[in-house]
Amino acid sequence: MIEAGDIHLADLNQERRLPVLVVSSGKFTRLSGRAIVAPAIPGEPDEVPFPWRIEAEGHVFAIDLVRSIPAERLLDRVGRATPACRASTSASTMI
């Protein structure tokens, strides 16, 4: 089951798979067959401030680059954001 706060490797139509932070609820994903995700940005964190960048599990996720992808493009689950990170993500997406 895919839930908000899960971190998955995802096929984003690029030559490599990237980690993504799932932003949508499990209910949304089950009913729509899609997940709203924030991609990890490779390299060093840029200077874009919170709430647009969230750090979790050694990655920086770009909340301002959220997108919807088919749930089947979420591959291996590689982690889970902390409760504090999930709360920050929820707050960021309510702006």
Backbone as XML, in Angstrom:
<?xml version="1.0"?>
<chain id="A" units="angstrom">
  <residue number="1" name="MET">
    <atom name="N" x="0.839" y="-1.177" z="0.000"/>
    <atom name="CA" x="0.000" y="0.000" z="0.000"/>
    <atom name="C" x="0.889" y="1.246" z="0.000"/>
  </residue>
  <residue number="2" name="ILE">
    <atom name="N" x="0.575" y="2.178" z="-0.829"/>
    <atom name="CA" x="1.338" y="3.423" z="-0.958"/>
    <atom name="C" x="0.680" y="4.481" z="-0.079"/>
  </residue>
  <residue number="3" name="GLU">
    <atom name="N" x="1.474" y="5.123" z="0.771"/>
    <atom name="CA" x="0.964" y="6.132" z="1.699"/>
    <atom name="C" x="1.785" y="7.415" z="1.610"/>
  </residue>
  <residue number="4" name="ALA">
    <atom name="N" x="1.181" y="8.522" z="2.007"/>
    <atom name="CA" x="1.906" y="9.782" z="2.090"/>
    <atom name="C" x="3.105" y="9.605" z="3.011"/>
  </residue>
  <residue number="5" name="GLY">
    <atom name="N" x="4.239" y="10.137" z="2.600"/>
    <atom name="CA" x="5.457" y="10.021" z="3.386"/>
    <atom name="C" x="6.369" y="8.889" z="2.938"/>
  </residue>
  <residue number="6" name="ASP">
    <atom name="N" x="5.859" y="7.988" z="2.107"/>
    <atom name="CA" x="6.712" y="6.928" z="1.572"/>
    <atom name="C" x="7.720" y="7.533" z="0.601"/>
  </residue>
  <residue number="7" name="ILE">
    <atom name="N" x="8.894" y="6.952" z="0.568"/>
    <atom name="CA" x="9.907" y="7.347" z="-0.406"/>
    <atom name="C" x="10.138" y="6.134" z="-1.306"/>
  </residue>
  <residue number="8" name="HIS">
    <atom name="N" x="9.944" y="6.342" z="-2.595"/>
    <atom name="CA" x="10.081" y="5.272" z="-3.586"/>
    <atom name="C" x="11.072" y="5.677" z="-4.650"/>
  </residue>
  <residue number="9" name="LEU">
    <atom name="N" x="11.689" y="4.688" z="-5.276"/>
    <atom name="CA" x="12.348" y="4.938" z="-6.549"/>
    <atom name="C" x="11.224" y="4.953" z="-7.575"/>
  </residue>
  <residue number="10" name="ALA">
    <atom name="N" x="11.296" y="5.884" z="-8.505"/>
    <atom name="CA" x="10.220" y="5.999" z="-9.489"/>
    <atom name="C" x="10.784" y="6.171" z="-10.885"/>
  </residue>
  <residue number="11" name="ASP">
    <atom name="N" x="10.051" y="5.655" z="-11.846"/>
    <atom name="CA" x="10.362" y="5.849" z="-13.260"/>
    <atom name="C" x="9.678" y="7.148" z="-13.680"/>
  </residue>
  <residue number="12" name="LEU">
    <atom name="N" x="10.469" y="8.200" z="-13.863"/>
    <atom name="CA" x="9.924" y="9.503" z="-14.252"/>
    <atom name="C" x="10.224" y="9.818" z="-15.716"/>
  </residue>
  <residue number="13" name="ASN">
    <atom name="N" x="10.295" y="8.764" z="-16.544"/>
    <atom name="CA" x="10.603" y="8.911" z="-17.968"/>
    <atom name="C" x="11.969" y="9.541" z="-18.189"/>
  </residue>
  <residue number="14" name="GLN">
    <atom name="N" x="12.900" y="9.193" z="-17.357"/>
    <atom name="CA" x="14.262" y="9.664" z="-17.506"/>
    <atom name="C" x="15.159" y="8.441" z="-17.644"/>
  </residue>
  <residue number="15" name="GLU">
    <atom name="N" x="16.411" y="8.668" z="-17.927"/>
    <atom name="CA" x="17.310" y="7.540" z="-18.125"/>
    <atom name="C" x="17.625" y="6.809" z="-16.840"/>
  </residue>
  <residue number="16" name="ARG">
    <atom name="N" x="17.336" y="7.434" z="-15.713"/>
    <atom name="CA" x="17.579" y="6.768" z="-14.437"/>
    <atom name="C" x="16.365" y="6.938" z="-13.542"/>
  </residue>
  <residue number="17" name="ARG">
    <atom name="N" x="16.314" y="6.100" z="-12.552"/>
    <atom name="CA" x="15.209" y="6.181" z="-11.591"/>
    <atom name="C" x="15.599" y="7.144" z="-10.486"/>
  </residue>
  <residue number="18" name="LEU">
    <atom name="N" x="14.650" y="7.943" z="-10.061"/>
    <atom name="CA" x="14.902" y="8.934" z="-9.021"/>
    <atom name="C" x="14.032" y="8.669" z="-7.801"/>
  </residue>
  <residue number="19" name="PRO">
    <atom name="N" x="14.536" y="9.012" z="-6.620"/>
    <atom name="CA" x="13.688" y="8.928" z="-5.433"/>
    <atom name="C" x="12.597" y="10.002" z="-5.493"/>
  </residue>
  <residue number="20" name="VAL">
    <atom name="N" x="11.432" y="9.650" z="-5.022"/>
    <atom name="CA" x="10.332" y="10.602" z="-4.914"/>
    <atom name="C" x="9.692" y="10.460" z="-3.543"/>
  </residue>
  <residue number="21" name="LEU">
    <atom name="N" x="9.163" y="11.556" z="-3.044"/>
    <atom name="CA" x="8.416" y="11.571" z="-1.790"/>
    <atom name="C" x="6.939" y="11.588" z="-2.148"/>
  </residue>
  <residue number="22" name="VAL">
    <atom name="N" x="6.193" y="10.599" z="-1.689"/>
    <atom name="CA" x="4.763" y="10.540" z="-1.969"/>
    <atom name="C" x="4.061" y="11.580" z="-1.102"/>
  </residue>
  <residue number="23" name="VAL">
    <atom name="N" x="3.294" y="12.456" z="-1.744"/>
    <atom name="CA" x="2.577" y="13.527" z="-1.064"/>
    <atom name="C" x="1.099" y="13.179" z="-0.893"/>
  </residue>
  <residue number="24" name="SER">
    <atom name="N" x="0.547" y="12.434" z="-1.836"/>
    <atom name="CA" x="-0.884" y="12.111" z="-1.801"/>
    <atom name="C" x="-1.178" y="11.021" z="-0.770"/>
  </residue>
  <residue number="25" name="SER">
    <atom name="N" x="-2.424" y="11.003" z="-0.331"/>
    <atom name="CA" x="-2.855" y="9.994" z="0.642"/>
    <atom name="C" x="-3.015" y="8.635" z="-0.031"/>
  </residue>
  <residue number="26" name="GLY">
    <atom name="N" x="-3.008" y="7.600" z="0.790"/>
    <atom name="CA" x="-3.241" y="6.260" z="0.273"/>
    <atom name="C" x="-4.605" y="6.133" z="-0.386"/>
  </residue>
  <residue number="27" name="LYS">
    <atom name="N" x="-5.596" y="6.787" z="0.177"/>
    <atom name="CA" x="-6.949" y="6.742" z="-0.390"/>
    <atom name="C" x="-6.969" y="7.365" z="-1.779"/>
  </residue>
  <residue number="28" name="PHE">
    <atom name="N" x="-6.317" y="8.501" z="-1.944"/>
    <atom name="CA" x="-6.238" y="9.149" z="-3.265"/>
    <atom name="C" x="-5.604" y="8.193" z="-4.270"/>
  </residue>
  <residue number="29" name="THR">
    <atom name="N" x="-4.498" y="7.578" z="-3.883"/>
    <atom name="CA" x="-3.782" y="6.692" z="-4.791"/>
    <atom name="C" x="-4.633" y="5.476" z="-5.160"/>
  </residue>
  <residue number="30" name="ARG">
    <atom name="N" x="-5.300" y="4.878" z="-4.179"/>
    <atom name="CA" x="-6.157" y="3.712" z="-4.455"/>
    <atom name="C" x="-7.293" y="4.063" z="-5.405"/>
  </residue>
  <residue number="31" name="LEU">
    <atom name="N" x="-7.939" y="5.204" z="-5.169"/>
    <atom name="CA" x="-9.109" y="5.567" z="-5.979"/>
    <atom name="C" x="-8.740" y="6.059" z="-7.376"/>
  </residue>
  <residue number="32" name="SER">
    <atom name="N" x="-7.619" y="6.743" z="-7.504"/>
    <atom name="CA" x="-7.255" y="7.335" z="-8.796"/>
    <atom name="C" x="-6.264" y="6.503" z="-9.593"/>
  </residue>
  <residue number="33" name="GLY">
    <atom name="N" x="-5.533" y="5.614" z="-8.908"/>
    <atom name="CA" x="-4.484" y="4.866" z="-9.599"/>
    <atom name="C" x="-3.252" y="5.720" z="-9.873"/>
  </residue>
  <residue number="34" name="ARG">
    <atom name="N" x="-3.197" y="6.889" z="-9.255"/>
    <atom name="CA" x="-2.080" y="7.817" z="-9.438"/>
    <atom name="C" x="-1.552" y="8.233" z="-8.075"/>
  </residue>
  <residue number="35" name="ALA">
    <atom name="N" x="-0.337" y="8.736" z="-8.060"/>
    <atom name="CA" x="0.254" y="9.261" z="-6.838"/>
    <atom name="C" x="0.806" y="10.649" z="-7.131"/>
  </residue>
  <residue number="36" name="ILE">
    <atom name="N" x="0.628" y="11.543" z="-6.193"/>
    <atom name="CA" x="1.231" y="12.867" z="-6.304"/>
    <atom name="C" x="2.559" y="12.786" z="-5.572"/>
  </residue>
  <residue number="37" name="VAL">
    <atom name="N" x="3.631" y="13.115" z="-6.285"/>
    <atom name="CA" x="4.974" y="12.937" z="-5.742"/>
    <atom name="C" x="5.802" y="14.202" z="-5.916"/>
  </residue>
  <residue number="38" name="ALA">
    <atom name="N" x="6.775" y="14.352" z="-5.023"/>
    <atom name="CA" x="7.780" y="15.412" z="-5.129"/>
    <atom name="C" x="9.106" y="14.727" z="-5.448"/>
  </residue>
  <residue number="39" name="PRO">
    <atom name="N" x="9.745" y="15.096" z="-6.562"/>
    <atom name="CA" x="11.001" y="14.438" z="-6.927"/>
    <atom name="C" x="12.174" y="14.920" z="-6.080"/>
  </residue>
  <residue number="40" name="ALA">
    <atom name="N" x="13.144" y="14.029" z="-5.895"/>
    <atom name="CA" x="14.398" y="14.436" z="-5.260"/>
    <atom name="C" x="15.184" y="15.237" z="-6.283"/>
  </residue>
  <residue number="41" name="ILE">
    <atom name="N" x="15.874" y="16.256" z="-5.808"/>
    <atom name="CA" x="16.737" y="17.015" z="-6.708"/>
    <atom name="C" x="18.161" y="16.530" z="-6.487"/>
  </residue>
  <residue number="42" name="PRO">
    <atom name="N" x="18.835" y="16.150" z="-7.569"/>
    <atom name="CA" x="20.187" y="15.617" z="-7.428"/>
    <atom name="C" x="21.187" y="16.713" z="-7.054"/>
  </residue>
  <residue number="43" name="GLY">
    <atom name="N" x="22.258" y="16.305" z="-6.430"/>
    <atom name="CA" x="23.321" y="17.233" z="-6.087"/>
    <atom name="C" x="23.089" y="17.931" z="-4.768"/>
  </residue>
  <residue number="44" name="GLU">
    <atom name="N" x="23.810" y="19.001" z="-4.576"/>
    <atom name="CA" x="23.726" y="19.777" z="-3.345"/>
    <atom name="C" x="22.402" y="20.519" z="-3.258"/>
  </residue>
  <residue number="45" name="PRO">
    <atom name="N" x="21.890" y="20.713" z="-2.047"/>
    <atom name="CA" x="20.663" y="21.513" z="-1.904"/>
    <atom name="C" x="20.874" y="22.914" z="-2.458"/>
  </residue>
  <residue number="46" name="ASP">
    <atom name="N" x="19.867" y="23.405" z="-3.152"/>
    <atom name="CA" x="19.976" y="24.761" z="-3.682"/>
    <atom name="C" x="19.510" y="25.755" z="-2.622"/>
  </residue>
  <residue number="47" name="GLU">
    <atom name="N" x="19.408" y="26.998" z="-2.990"/>
    <atom name="CA" x="19.079" y="28.026" z="-2.013"/>
    <atom name="C" x="17.585" y="28.321" z="-1.916"/>
  </residue>
  <residue number="48" name="VAL">
    <atom name="N" x="16.762" y="27.472" z="-2.513"/>
    <atom name="CA" x="15.321" y="27.666" z="-2.422"/>
    <atom name="C" x="14.896" y="27.310" z="-0.995"/>
  </residue>
  <residue number="49" name="PRO">
    <atom name="N" x="14.210" y="28.216" z="-0.317"/>
    <atom name="CA" x="13.902" y="28.000" z="1.099"/>
    <atom name="C" x="12.685" y="27.093" z="1.335"/>
  </residue>
  <residue number="50" name="PHE">
    <atom name="N" x="12.549" y="26.656" z="2.600"/>
    <atom name="CA" x="11.325" y="25.999" z="3.044"/>
    <atom name="C" x="10.186" y="26.966" z="2.760"/>
  </residue>
  <residue number="51" name="PRO">
    <atom name="N" x="9.073" y="26.583" z="2.282"/>
    <atom name="CA" x="8.542" y="25.221" z="2.261"/>
    <atom name="C" x="8.767" y="24.482" z="0.956"/>
  </residue>
  <residue number="52" name="TRP">
    <atom name="N" x="9.543" y="25.034" z="0.045"/>
    <atom name="CA" x="9.669" y="24.441" z="-1.283"/>
    <atom name="C" x="10.667" y="23.305" z="-1.359"/>
  </residue>
  <residue number="53" name="ARG">
    <atom name="N" x="11.495" y="23.148" z="-0.351"/>
    <atom name="CA" x="12.435" y="22.023" z="-0.282"/>
    <atom name="C" x="12.269" y="21.330" z="1.065"/>
  </residue>
  <residue number="54" name="ILE">
    <atom name="N" x="12.157" y="20.016" z="1.026"/>
    <atom name="CA" x="11.998" y="19.201" z="2.225"/>
    <atom name="C" x="13.120" y="18.163" z="2.238"/>
  </residue>
  <residue number="55" name="GLU">
    <atom name="N" x="13.811" y="18.048" z="3.343"/>
    <atom name="CA" x="14.867" y="17.046" z="3.471"/>
    <atom name="C" x="14.344" y="15.821" z="4.210"/>
  </residue>
  <residue number="56" name="ALA">
    <atom name="N" x="14.637" y="14.640" z="3.639"/>
    <atom name="CA" x="14.231" y="13.378" z="4.276"/>
    <atom name="C" x="15.106" y="12.254" z="3.760"/>
  </residue>
  <residue number="57" name="GLU">
    <atom name="N" x="15.524" y="11.391" z="4.670"/>
    <atom name="CA" x="16.287" y="10.187" z="4.309"/>
    <atom name="C" x="17.500" y="10.497" z="3.421"/>
  </residue>
  <residue number="58" name="GLY">
    <atom name="N" x="18.165" y="11.609" z="3.670"/>
    <atom name="CA" x="19.362" y="11.947" z="2.904"/>
    <atom name="C" x="19.106" y="12.544" z="1.532"/>
  </residue>
  <residue number="59" name="HIS">
    <atom name="N" x="17.861" y="12.879" z="1.228"/>
    <atom name="CA" x="17.510" y="13.489" z="-0.054"/>
    <atom name="C" x="16.844" y="14.830" z="0.201"/>
  </residue>
  <residue number="60" name="VAL">
    <atom name="N" x="16.888" y="15.685" z="-0.811"/>
    <atom name="CA" x="16.143" y="16.942" z="-0.778"/>
    <atom name="C" x="15.058" y="16.825" z="-1.838"/>
  </residue>
  <residue number="61" name="PHE">
    <atom name="N" x="13.793" y="16.969" z="-1.416"/>
    <atom name="CA" x="12.656" y="16.829" z="-2.322"/>
    <atom name="C" x="12.105" y="18.202" z="-2.671"/>
  </residue>
  <residue number="62" name="ALA">
    <atom name="N" x="11.775" y="18.387" z="-3.945"/>
    <atom name="CA" x="11.299" y="19.674" z="-4.454"/>
    <atom name="C" x="9.771" y="19.704" z="-4.434"/>
  </residue>
  <residue number="63" name="ILE">
    <atom name="N" x="9.214" y="20.324" z="-3.410"/>
    <atom name="CA" x="7.760" y="20.416" z="-3.275"/>
    <atom name="C" x="7.173" y="21.271" z="-4.387"/>
  </residue>
  <residue number="64" name="ASP">
    <atom name="N" x="7.926" y="22.247" z="-4.875"/>
    <atom name="CA" x="7.427" y="23.098" z="-5.953"/>
    <atom name="C" x="7.431" y="22.388" z="-7.311"/>
  </residue>
  <residue number="65" name="LEU">
    <atom name="N" x="7.935" y="21.163" z="-7.372"/>
    <atom name="CA" x="7.939" y="20.400" z="-8.627"/>
    <atom name="C" x="7.047" y="19.163" z="-8.550"/>
  </residue>
  <residue number="66" name="VAL">
    <atom name="N" x="6.025" y="19.205" z="-7.663"/>
    <atom name="CA" x="5.145" y="18.037" z="-7.527"/>
    <atom name="C" x="4.493" y="17.708" z="-8.852"/>
  </residue>
  <residue number="67" name="ARG">
    <atom name="N" x="4.223" y="16.432" z="-9.016"/>
    <atom name="CA" x="3.540" y="15.953" z="-10.219"/>
    <atom name="C" x="2.758" y="14.701" z="-9.887"/>
  </residue>
  <residue number="68" name="SER">
    <atom name="N" x="1.842" y="14.375" z="-10.750"/>
    <atom name="CA" x="1.045" y="13.166" z="-10.603"/>
    <atom name="C" x="1.603" y="12.133" z="-11.577"/>
  </residue>
  <residue number="69" name="ILE">
    <atom name="N" x="1.826" y="10.922" z="-11.063"/>
    <atom name="CA" x="2.306" y="9.838" z="-11.914"/>
    <atom name="C" x="1.447" y="8.597" z="-11.669"/>
  </residue>
  <residue number="70" name="PRO">
    <atom name="N" x="1.356" y="7.704" z="-12.669"/>
    <atom name="CA" x="0.643" y="6.451" z="-12.431"/>
    <atom name="C" x="1.302" y="5.682" z="-11.287"/>
  </residue>
  <residue number="71" name="ALA">
    <atom name="N" x="0.503" y="5.107" z="-10.421"/>
    <atom name="CA" x="1.024" y="4.391" z="-9.251"/>
    <atom name="C" x="1.967" y="3.264" z="-9.642"/>
  </residue>
  <residue number="72" name="GLU">
    <atom name="N" x="1.759" y="2.650" z="-10.796"/>
    <atom name="CA" x="2.640" y="1.547" z="-11.196"/>
    <atom name="C" x="4.053" y="2.018" z="-11.540"/>
  </residue>
  <residue number="73" name="ARG">
    <atom name="N" x="4.252" y="3.321" z="-11.683"/>
    <atom name="CA" x="5.604" y="3.838" z="-11.931"/>
    <atom name="C" x="6.391" y="4.049" z="-10.644"/>
  </residue>
  <residue number="74" name="LEU">
    <atom name="N" x="5.734" y="3.834" z="-9.498"/>
    <atom name="CA" x="6.454" y="3.813" z="-8.218"/>
    <atom name="C" x="7.034" y="2.419" z="-8.072"/>
  </residue>
  <residue number="75" name="LEU">
    <atom name="N" x="8.338" y="2.341" z="-7.994"/>
    <atom name="CA" x="9.009" y="1.049" z="-7.959"/>
    <atom name="C" x="9.297" y="0.673" z="-6.508"/>
  </residue>
  <residue number="76" name="ASP">
    <atom name="N" x="10.487" y="0.396" z="-6.167"/>
    <atom name="CA" x="10.832" y="-0.037" z="-4.816"/>
    <atom name="C" x="10.649" y="1.067" z="-3.788"/>
  </residue>
  <residue number="77" name="ARG">
    <atom name="N" x="10.072" y="0.698" z="-2.661"/>
    <atom name="CA" x="10.012" y="1.626" z="-1.525"/>
    <atom name="C" x="11.380" y="1.592" z="-0.859"/>
  </residue>
  <residue number="78" name="VAL">
    <atom name="N" x="11.988" y="2.764" z="-0.695"/>
    <atom name="CA" x="13.344" y="2.829" z="-0.157"/>
    <atom name="C" x="13.413" y="3.533" z="1.191"/>
  </residue>
  <residue number="79" name="GLY">
    <atom name="N" x="12.285" y="4.028" z="1.681"/>
    <atom name="CA" x="12.302" y="4.695" z="2.975"/>
    <atom name="C" x="10.961" y="5.301" z="3.309"/>
  </residue>
  <residue number="80" name="ARG">
    <atom name="N" x="10.960" y="5.983" z="4.426"/>
    <atom name="CA" x="9.745" y="6.655" z="4.897"/>
    <atom name="C" x="10.181" y="7.916" z="5.616"/>
  </residue>
  <residue number="81" name="ALA">
    <atom name="N" x="9.525" y="9.010" z="5.312"/>
    <atom name="CA" x="9.821" y="10.280" z="5.969"/>
    <atom name="C" x="9.387" y="10.223" z="7.427"/>
  </residue>
  <residue number="82" name="THR">
    <atom name="N" x="10.061" y="10.976" z="8.256"/>
    <atom name="CA" x="9.708" y="11.047" z="9.682"/>
    <atom name="C" x="8.355" y="11.740" z="9.835"/>
  </residue>
  <residue number="83" name="PRO">
    <atom name="N" x="7.694" y="11.569" z="10.967"/>
    <atom name="CA" x="6.435" y="12.280" z="11.203"/>
    <atom name="C" x="6.591" y="13.802" z="11.071"/>
  </residue>
  <residue number="84" name="ALA">
    <atom name="N" x="7.696" y="14.351" z="11.542"/>
    <atom name="CA" x="7.916" y="15.801" z="11.422"/>
    <atom name="C" x="8.035" y="16.223" z="9.959"/>
  </residue>
  <residue number="85" name="CYS">
    <atom name="N" x="8.718" y="15.412" z="9.173"/>
    <atom name="CA" x="8.853" y="15.705" z="7.741"/>
    <atom name="C" x="7.501" y="15.612" z="7.043"/>
  </residue>
  <residue number="86" name="ARG">
    <atom name="N" x="6.711" y="14.607" z="7.398"/>
    <atom name="CA" x="5.375" y="14.466" z="6.793"/>
    <atom name="C" x="4.503" y="15.659" z="7.152"/>
  </residue>
  <residue number="87" name="ALA">
    <atom name="N" x="4.618" y="16.154" z="8.378"/>
    <atom name="CA" x="3.848" y="17.338" z="8.785"/>
    <atom name="C" x="4.295" y="18.562" z="7.986"/>
  </residue>
  <residue number="88" name="SER">
    <atom name="N" x="5.599" y="18.709" z="7.773"/>
    <atom name="CA" x="6.114" y="19.832" z="6.976"/>
    <atom name="C" x="5.621" y="19.753" z="5.539"/>
  </residue>
  <residue number="89" name="THR">
    <atom name="N" x="5.596" y="18.537" z="5.012"/>
    <atom name="CA" x="5.123" y="18.350" z="3.632"/>
    <atom name="C" x="3.643" y="18.720" z="3.528"/>
  </residue>
  <residue number="90" name="SER">
    <atom name="N" x="2.845" y="18.288" z="4.491"/>
    <atom name="CA" x="1.421" y="18.648" z="4.495"/>
    <atom name="C" x="1.239" y="20.160" z="4.564"/>
  </residue>
  <residue number="91" name="ALA">
    <atom name="N" x="1.998" y="20.795" z="5.438"/>
    <atom name="CA" x="1.902" y="22.255" z="5.575"/>
    <atom name="C" x="2.320" y="22.942" z="4.278"/>
  </residue>
  <residue number="92" name="SER">
    <atom name="N" x="3.346" y="22.432" z="3.614"/>
    <atom name="CA" x="3.833" y="23.035" z="2.382"/>
    <atom name="C" x="2.822" y="22.949" z="1.254"/>
  </residue>
  <residue number="93" name="THR">
    <atom name="N" x="2.087" y="21.864" z="1.203"/>
    <atom name="CA" x="1.147" y="21.683" z="0.097"/>
    <atom name="C" x="-0.193" y="22.363" z="0.327"/>
  </residue>
  <residue number="94" name="MET">
    <atom name="N" x="-0.388" y="22.941" z="1.504"/>
    <atom name="CA" x="-1.631" y="23.664" z="1.782"/>
    <atom name="C" x="-1.528" y="25.146" z="1.477"/>
  </residue>
  <residue number="95" name="ILE">
    <atom name="N" x="-0.376" y="25.579" z="1.035"/>
    <atom name="CA" x="-0.180" y="27.015" z="0.759"/>
    <atom name="C" x="-0.939" y="27.396" z="-0.486"/>
  </residue>
</chain>
